[in-house]
């Protein structure tokens, strides 16, 4: 019980800081298993700058790297996970991430192509009784600040599938949003990095801003 109170305290401080228009920090999740958790180094800084410039949030300009099993995880109201490869969470990391999410934290996972099978396997350890549910296009995350009436924008083709947004809910609250077959993180990078059009760059940033705004207000 004391651990839950500890978690709630840290998250309350973070969320209160946001509501008072003072800067909050968001985290980049570092995991084991061999996947490149560090992919797209310019993506979060660009998204943060976009959110700050458009008065969507007030975030420190650099995201902090935080390990899944670290107690520092509870200092961030929002953490982002990406990469192309394997993810392996040990028992302590599974417990830590579950307590973080149950206590009010929010996880955004962006498949950078090749992450899907590994993420689905590991998140099942965190919430064995919950399923990743595809969110309807009417969900507020697609209408938070910018309108996406057809759900996630398509940034990169990969396998040519339609983009999908999945969620895990705990006691009615969306605690994890998983963007699949879109590659928002690549779109957040400078357009020259992946030869993205400015239109797709802006779509990716706007969708990212919706995710940030939704996580802070829910």
Secondary structure as the mmCIF struct_conf table of DSSP 4:
data_model
#
loop_
_struct_conf.conf_type_id
_struct_conf.id
_struct_conf.beg_label_comp_id
_struct_conf.beg_label_asym_id
_struct_conf.beg_label_seq_id
_struct_conf.end_label_comp_id
_struct_conf.end_label_asym_id
_struct_conf.end_label_seq_id
HELX_RH_AL_P HELX_RH_AL_P1 UNK A 2 UNK A 19
TURN_TY1_P TURN_TY1_P1 UNK A 20 UNK A 21
STRN STRN1 UNK A 24 UNK A 24
STRN STRN2 UNK A 27 UNK A 30
STRN STRN3 UNK A 32 UNK A 32
BEND BEND1 UNK A 33 UNK A 34
TURN_TY1_P TURN_TY1_P2 UNK A 37 UNK A 38
TURN_TY1_P TURN_TY1_P3 UNK A 41 UNK A 42
HELX_RH_AL_P HELX_RH_AL_P2 UNK A 43 UNK A 53
TURN_TY1_P TURN_TY1_P4 UNK A 54 UNK A 55
BEND BEND2 UNK A 56 UNK A 56
STRN STRN4 UNK A 59 UNK A 59
BEND BEND3 UNK A 61 UNK A 62
HELX_LH_PP_P HELX_LH_PP_P1 UNK A 63 UNK A 63
STRN STRN5 UNK A 64 UNK A 67
TURN_TY1_P TURN_TY1_P5 UNK A 68 UNK A 69
HELX_RH_3T_P HELX_RH_3T_P1 UNK A 71 UNK A 75
BEND BEND4 UNK A 77 UNK A 77
STRN STRN6 UNK A 78 UNK A 83
BEND BEND5 UNK A 84 UNK A 85
STRN STRN7 UNK A 88 UNK A 88
HELX_RH_AL_P HELX_RH_AL_P3 UNK A 91 UNK A 102
TURN_TY1_P TURN_TY1_P6 UNK A 103 UNK A 104
STRN STRN8 UNK A 106 UNK A 111
BEND BEND6 UNK A 113 UNK A 114
HELX_RH_AL_P HELX_RH_AL_P4 UNK A 116 UNK A 126
TURN_TY1_P TURN_TY1_P7 UNK A 128 UNK A 129
STRN STRN9 UNK A 133 UNK A 134
HELX_LH_PP_P HELX_LH_PP_P2 UNK A 135 UNK A 136
TURN_TY1_P TURN_TY1_P8 UNK A 137 UNK A 138
BEND BEND7 UNK A 139 UNK A 139
HELX_RH_3T_P HELX_RH_3T_P2 UNK A 140 UNK A 142
TURN_TY1_P TURN_TY1_P9 UNK A 143 UNK A 143
BEND BEND8 UNK A 144 UNK A 146
TURN_TY1_P TURN_TY1_P10 UNK A 149 UNK A 150
BEND BEND9 UNK A 151 UNK A 152
TURN_TY1_P TURN_TY1_P11 UNK A 158 UNK A 160
HELX_LH_PP_P HELX_LH_PP_P3 UNK A 161 UNK A 163
STRN STRN10 UNK A 164 UNK A 170
TURN_TY1_P TURN_TY1_P12 UNK A 171 UNK A 172
STRN STRN11 UNK A 173 UNK A 180
BEND BEND10 UNK A 181 UNK A 182
HELX_RH_AL_P HELX_RH_AL_P5 UNK A 184 UNK A 188
BEND BEND11 UNK A 189 UNK A 189
HELX_RH_AL_P HELX_RH_AL_P6 UNK A 191 UNK A 194
TURN_TY1_P TURN_TY1_P13 UNK A 195 UNK A 195
HELX_RH_AL_P HELX_RH_AL_P7 UNK A 198 UNK A 217
#
